[in-house]
Amino acid sequence: MRPNLDLAKRLVETLPWGVAGLFNPWRDHCEYQTSINDADSKLLRLAYHLACTPEFIFIGEAPGYQGCRYSGIAFTSERLLGEGAIPRIPSLAGRLSTRKLPFSEPSATIVWKTLYRLGIAERSILWNAVQLHPYNEGKPWSNRTPKPEEIAFGVPAIHILKETFPNAKLVAVGKKSAGLLAGMDVEVTATVRHPANGGATEFATGIDALIV
């Protein structure tokens, strides 16, 4: 399937860049990213991820430095991409970060293992309520909760996804995501337990209940 570059561009164009404390994976430059992981590369990777007619759109809170900051896809790490574990996305030609070992996000690993086991990996898209990495200034390898004034940045992209895939089930991953989406006046089909901190089984059970 061809990458959905038009949709990827529309989504990215809704997001600001150059905002202190917020890293836009597709616009801002990180000194720790490699030459094959520039903005265009991450945009194309996102376009491949969007190249499906999803049954589910799983929405987290915000990107983390071990995941989307370098991968360009929610709940997806450099390690998983390097292993070719993400559907529709071509194998990497090299490393995405200059870190000694590839970044590996525990929640991302659980999410994709679960989607594959339940047979819906090819029918799923992953996104975040605020698709910008919130970090503590001066510490790019840190995560923080989005501030109230930052939440509005995610609204346009969520509505584009809803309009583009009207039949997809929007699923909030975790209470924080559910709270952010409620604050955006975005109605979701369901909220499932976040897989972190021992929540893997409940996460899987919640998704399984949604599969028809």
C-alpha atoms as a printed R data frame, in Angstrom:
    type eleno elety resid chain resno       x       y      z
1   ATOM     1    CA   MET     A     1   0.000   0.000  0.000
2   ATOM     2    CA   ARG     A     2   1.268   3.482 -0.869
3   ATOM     3    CA   PRO     A     3   2.112   5.849  2.004
4   ATOM     4    CA   ASN     A     4  -0.681   8.270  2.863
5   ATOM     5    CA   LEU     A     5   1.545  11.322  2.535
6   ATOM     6    CA   ASP     A     6  -1.352  13.749  2.076
7   ATOM     7    CA   LEU     A     7  -2.895  12.807  5.425
8   ATOM     8    CA   ALA     A     8   0.479  12.820  7.177
9   ATOM     9    CA   LYS     A     9   1.164  16.352  5.936
10  ATOM    10    CA   ARG     A    10  -2.284  17.569  6.964
11  ATOM    11    CA   LEU     A    11  -1.811  16.242 10.479
12  ATOM    12    CA   VAL     A    12   1.695  17.621 10.894
13  ATOM    13    CA   GLU     A    13   0.691  21.028  9.551
14  ATOM    14    CA   THR     A    14  -1.720  21.461 12.477
15  ATOM    15    CA   LEU     A    15   1.133  21.235 14.994
16  ATOM    16    CA   PRO     A    16   3.294  24.189 16.076
17  ATOM    17    CA   TRP     A    17   7.078  23.997 16.176
18  ATOM    18    CA   GLY     A    18   9.796  25.927 17.926
19  ATOM    19    CA   VAL     A    19   7.733  26.045 21.145
20  ATOM    20    CA   ALA     A    20   9.829  25.925 24.305
21  ATOM    21    CA   GLY     A    21   9.387  22.644 26.147
22  ATOM    22    CA   LEU     A    22   7.569  20.966 23.261
23  ATOM    23    CA   PHE     A    23   9.385  18.974 20.577
24  ATOM    24    CA   ASN     A    24   7.692  18.564 17.201
25  ATOM    25    CA   PRO     A    25   9.157  15.333 15.756
26  ATOM    26    CA   TRP     A    26   8.440  16.411 12.165
27  ATOM    27    CA   ARG     A    27   9.617  20.019 12.356
28  ATOM    28    CA   ASP     A    28  12.098  20.537 15.191
29  ATOM    29    CA   HIS     A    29  15.680  19.289 15.026
30  ATOM    30    CA   CYS     A    30  17.194  17.150 17.748
31  ATOM    31    CA   GLU     A    31  20.983  17.072 17.999
32  ATOM    32    CA   TYR     A    32  20.823  13.391 18.953
33  ATOM    33    CA   GLN     A    33  19.000  12.226 15.824
34  ATOM    34    CA   THR     A    34  20.944  10.697 12.946
35  ATOM    35    CA   SER     A    35  21.103  11.929  9.363
36  ATOM    36    CA   ILE     A    36  18.599   9.279  8.182
37  ATOM    37    CA   ASN     A    37  16.069  10.460 10.751
38  ATOM    38    CA   ASP     A    38  15.415  13.986  9.575
39  ATOM    39    CA   ALA     A    39  11.968  15.593  9.398
40  ATOM    40    CA   ASP     A    40  11.190  14.231  5.930
41  ATOM    41    CA   SER     A    41  12.120  10.691  6.961
42  ATOM    42    CA   LYS     A    42   9.842  10.813  9.991
43  ATOM    43    CA   LEU     A    43   7.034  12.267  7.890
44  ATOM    44    CA   LEU     A    44   7.321   9.433  5.352
45  ATOM    45    CA   ARG     A    45   7.378   6.884  8.178
46  ATOM    46    CA   LEU     A    46   4.175   8.376  9.562
47  ATOM    47    CA   ALA     A    47   2.631   8.294  6.079
48  ATOM    48    CA   TYR     A    48   3.289   4.546  5.838
49  ATOM    49    CA   HIS     A    49   1.752   4.043  9.268
50  ATOM    50    CA   LEU     A    50  -1.394   5.886  8.104
51  ATOM    51    CA   ALA     A    51  -1.673   3.809  4.924
52  ATOM    52    CA   CYS     A    52  -4.639   1.700  5.975
53  ATOM    53    CA   THR     A    53  -8.343   1.910  6.682
54  ATOM    54    CA   PRO     A    54  -8.230   1.460 10.430
55  ATOM    55    CA   GLU     A    55 -10.782  -0.228 12.615
56  ATOM    56    CA   PHE     A    56  -9.098   1.282 15.673
57  ATOM    57    CA   ILE     A    57  -7.319   4.542 16.443
58  ATOM    58    CA   PHE     A    58  -5.517   4.195 19.771
59  ATOM    59    CA   ILE     A    59  -4.770   7.529 21.397
60  ATOM    60    CA   GLY     A    60  -2.209   8.040 24.139
61  ATOM    61    CA   GLU     A    61  -1.354  11.146 26.125
62  ATOM    62    CA   ALA     A    62   1.763  12.558 24.426
63  ATOM    63    CA   PRO     A    63   5.000  11.343 22.791
64  ATOM    64    CA   GLY     A    64   7.889  10.234 24.979
65  ATOM    65    CA   TYR     A    65  11.607  10.643 24.385
66  ATOM    66    CA   GLN     A    66  12.121   6.875 24.114
67  ATOM    67    CA   GLY     A    67   9.394   6.523 21.499
68  ATOM    68    CA   CYS     A    68   7.715   8.984 19.172
69  ATOM    69    CA   ARG     A    69  10.356  11.711 19.563
70  ATOM    70    CA   TYR     A    70  12.623   9.613 17.338
71  ATOM    71    CA   SER     A    71  10.243   7.187 15.630
72  ATOM    72    CA   GLY     A    72   7.580   9.694 14.550
73  ATOM    73    CA   ILE     A    73   4.830   7.238 15.532
74  ATOM    74    CA   ALA     A    74   2.987   7.012 18.842
75  ATOM    75    CA   PHE     A    75   3.747   3.975 21.025
76  ATOM    76    CA   THR     A    76   6.621   3.028 18.698
77  ATOM    77    CA   SER     A    77  10.309   2.874 19.559
78  ATOM    78    CA   GLU     A    78  13.530   2.916 17.574
79  ATOM    79    CA   ARG     A    79  14.162  -0.693 18.597
80  ATOM    80    CA   LEU     A    80  10.814  -1.926 17.282
81  ATOM    81    CA   LEU     A    81  11.366  -0.176 13.949
82  ATOM    82    CA   GLY     A    82  14.849  -1.616 13.730
83  ATOM    83    CA   GLU     A    83  13.414  -5.088 14.239
84  ATOM    84    CA   GLY     A    84  10.854  -4.530 11.469
85  ATOM    85    CA   ALA     A    85   8.091  -5.099 14.009
86  ATOM    86    CA   ILE     A    86   5.741  -2.341 12.854
87  ATOM    87    CA   PRO     A    87   3.336  -3.161  9.994
88  ATOM    88    CA   ARG     A    88   3.462  -1.207  6.736
89  ATOM    89    CA   ILE     A    89   6.763   0.501  7.608
90  ATOM    90    CA   PRO     A    90   9.867  -0.442  5.562
91  ATOM    91    CA   SER     A    91  12.954  -1.701  7.372
92  ATOM    92    CA   LEU     A    92  15.349   0.952  8.637
93  ATOM    93    CA   ALA     A    93  18.586   1.653  6.806
94  ATOM    94    CA   GLY     A    94  20.369   2.462 10.060
95  ATOM    95    CA   ARG     A    95  20.015   3.995 13.508
96  ATOM    96    CA   LEU     A    96  17.569   6.799 14.352
97  ATOM    97    CA   SER     A    97  19.435   8.181 17.364
98  ATOM    98    CA   THR     A    98  23.084   8.572 18.341
99  ATOM    99    CA   ARG     A    99  22.470   6.809 21.658
100 ATOM   100    CA   LYS     A   100  24.750   3.804 22.237
101 ATOM   101    CA   LEU     A   101  21.784   1.406 22.160
102 ATOM   102    CA   PRO     A   102  18.479   1.957 20.294
103 ATOM   103    CA   PHE     A   103  15.745   3.505 22.385
104 ATOM   104    CA   SER     A   104  13.233   0.941 23.636
105 ATOM   105    CA   GLU     A   105   9.945   1.992 25.234
106 ATOM   106    CA   PRO     A   106   8.339  -0.726 27.416
107 ATOM   107    CA   SER     A   107   4.777   0.479 26.774
108 ATOM   108    CA   ALA     A   108   5.359   0.481 23.011
109 ATOM   109    CA   THR     A   109   6.569  -3.110 23.120
110 ATOM   110    CA   ILE     A   110   3.495  -4.228 25.065
111 ATOM   111    CA   VAL     A   111   1.114  -2.333 22.778
112 ATOM   112    CA   TRP     A   112   2.387  -3.876 19.547
113 ATOM   113    CA   LYS     A   113   2.697  -7.387 20.983
114 ATOM   114    CA   THR     A   114  -0.934  -7.111 22.077
115 ATOM   115    CA   LEU     A   115  -2.169  -5.766 18.734
116 ATOM   116    CA   TYR     A   116  -0.428  -8.594 16.885
117 ATOM   117    CA   ARG     A   117  -1.720 -11.250 19.280
118 ATOM   118    CA   LEU     A   118  -5.290  -9.992 18.888
119 ATOM   119    CA   GLY     A   119  -4.911  -9.856 15.097
120 ATOM   120    CA   ILE     A   120  -5.560  -6.127 14.694
121 ATOM   121    CA   ALA     A   121  -2.073  -4.673 14.144
122 ATOM   122    CA   GLU     A   122  -2.776  -4.147 10.431
123 ATOM   123    CA   ARG     A   123  -6.077  -2.438 11.252
124 ATOM   124    CA   SER     A   124  -4.781   0.023 13.846
125 ATOM   125    CA   ILE     A   125  -3.394   3.553 13.898
126 ATOM   126    CA   LEU     A   126  -1.643   5.032 16.920
127 ATOM   127    CA   TRP     A   127  -1.701   8.714 17.837
128 ATOM   128    CA   ASN     A   128  -1.569  10.988 20.893
129 ATOM   129    CA   ALA     A   129  -3.945  13.568 22.325
130 ATOM   130    CA   VAL     A   130  -1.085  16.089 22.134
131 ATOM   131    CA   GLN     A   131   1.261  14.847 19.394
132 ATOM   132    CA   LEU     A   132   4.246  16.889 20.616
133 ATOM   133    CA   HIS     A   133   6.877  15.653 23.063
134 ATOM   134    CA   PRO     A   134   6.614  17.612 26.353
135 ATOM   135    CA   TYR     A   135  10.017  17.746 28.040
136 ATOM   136    CA   ASN     A   136  11.759  19.704 30.762
137 ATOM   137    CA   GLU     A   137  13.720  22.542 29.191
138 ATOM   138    CA   GLY     A   138  17.394  21.704 28.833
139 ATOM   139    CA   LYS     A   139  16.628  18.000 29.260
140 ATOM   140    CA   PRO     A   140  15.475  16.549 25.909
141 ATOM   141    CA   TRP     A   141  15.613  13.021 27.343
142 ATOM   142    CA   SER     A   142  12.846  13.680 29.843
143 ATOM   143    CA   ASN     A   143   9.045  13.503 29.844
144 ATOM   144    CA   ARG     A   144   6.417  15.616 31.545
145 ATOM   145    CA   THR     A   145   2.637  15.992 31.540
146 ATOM   146    CA   PRO     A   146   1.315  18.512 28.970
147 ATOM   147    CA   LYS     A   147   0.307  21.851 30.465
148 ATOM   148    CA   PRO     A   148  -3.357  22.937 30.172
149 ATOM   149    CA   GLU     A   149  -2.494  25.569 27.573
150 ATOM   150    CA   GLU     A   150  -0.667  22.965 25.468
151 ATOM   151    CA   ILE     A   151  -3.618  20.610 25.173
152 ATOM   152    CA   ALA     A   152  -5.332  22.732 22.510
153 ATOM   153    CA   PHE     A   153  -2.439  22.049 20.109
154 ATOM   154    CA   GLY     A   154  -3.681  18.496 19.639
155 ATOM   155    CA   VAL     A   155  -7.320  19.220 18.831
156 ATOM   156    CA   PRO     A   156  -7.164  19.882 15.045
157 ATOM   157    CA   ALA     A   157  -5.284  16.655 14.276
158 ATOM   158    CA   ILE     A   158  -7.710  14.542 16.307
159 ATOM   159    CA   HIS     A   159 -10.631  15.980 14.367
160 ATOM   160    CA   ILE     A   160  -8.867  15.331 11.045
161 ATOM   161    CA   LEU     A   161  -8.409  11.689 12.007
162 ATOM   162    CA   LYS     A   162 -12.068  11.408 13.015
163 ATOM   163    CA   GLU     A   163 -13.244  12.949  9.744
164 ATOM   164    CA   THR     A   164 -10.871  10.872  7.633
165 ATOM   165    CA   PHE     A   165 -11.784   7.582  9.305
166 ATOM   166    CA   PRO     A   166 -15.391   8.040 10.500
167 ATOM   167    CA   ASN     A   167 -15.931   4.313 11.057
168 ATOM   168    CA   ALA     A   168 -12.844   3.789 13.197
169 ATOM   169    CA   LYS     A   169 -13.209   3.263 16.934
170 ATOM   170    CA   LEU     A   170 -11.356   5.934 18.923
171 ATOM   171    CA   VAL     A   171  -9.838   4.315 21.990
172 ATOM   172    CA   ALA     A   172  -8.168   6.302 24.767
173 ATOM   173    CA   VAL     A   173  -5.154   4.504 26.215
174 ATOM   174    CA   GLY     A   174  -5.083   5.335 29.901
175 ATOM   175    CA   LYS     A   175  -6.935   7.743 32.166
176 ATOM   176    CA   LYS     A   176  -4.642  10.663 31.346
177 ATOM   177    CA   SER     A   177  -5.402  10.344 27.652
178 ATOM   178    CA   ALA     A   178  -9.111   9.996 28.388
179 ATOM   179    CA   GLY     A   179  -9.004  13.170 30.482
180 ATOM   180    CA   LEU     A   180  -7.213  15.156 27.790
181 ATOM   181    CA   LEU     A   181  -9.642  13.990 25.105
182 ATOM   182    CA   ALA     A   182 -12.620  14.853 27.316
183 ATOM   183    CA   GLY     A   183 -11.143  18.326 27.737
184 ATOM   184    CA   MET     A   184 -10.997  18.567 23.937
185 ATOM   185    CA   ASP     A   185 -14.674  17.584 23.698
186 ATOM   186    CA   VAL     A   186 -13.637  14.470 21.782
187 ATOM   187    CA   GLU     A   187 -15.915  11.496 22.320
188 ATOM   188    CA   VAL     A   188 -14.187   8.115 22.401
189 ATOM   189    CA   THR     A   189 -15.570   4.631 21.921
190 ATOM   190    CA   ALA     A   190 -13.830   3.356 25.033
191 ATOM   191    CA   THR     A   191 -10.956   3.846 27.451
192 ATOM   192    CA   VAL     A   192  -8.559   0.965 28.101
193 ATOM   193    CA   ARG     A   193  -5.996   0.572 30.848
194 ATOM   194    CA   HIS     A   194  -2.546   1.929 30.018
195 ATOM   195    CA   PRO     A   195  -0.139  -1.008 29.668
196 ATOM   196    CA   ALA     A   196   2.520   0.549 31.923
197 ATOM   197    CA   ASN     A   197   3.047  -0.373 35.576
198 ATOM   198    CA   GLY     A   198   1.590  -3.851 35.387
199 ATOM   199    CA   GLY     A   199  -1.368  -2.922 33.210
200 ATOM   200    CA   ALA     A   200  -0.587  -5.195 30.251
201 ATOM   201    CA   THR     A   201  -3.270  -7.799 31.000
202 ATOM   202    CA   GLU     A   202  -6.019  -5.237 31.611
203 ATOM   203    CA   PHE     A   203  -4.921  -3.354 28.485
204 ATOM   204    CA   ALA     A   204  -5.313  -6.501 26.387
205 ATOM   205    CA   THR     A   205  -8.622  -7.434 28.009
206 ATOM   206    CA   GLY     A   206 -10.017  -3.969 27.298
207 ATOM   207    CA   ILE     A   207  -9.098  -4.133 23.632
208 ATOM   208    CA   ASP     A   208 -10.335  -7.701 23.257
209 ATOM   209    CA   ALA     A   209 -13.771  -6.554 24.437
210 ATOM   210    CA   LEU     A   210 -13.921  -4.075 21.549
211 ATOM   211    CA   ILE     A   211 -13.176  -6.578 18.810
212 ATOM   212    CA   VAL     A   212 -16.270  -7.755 16.939
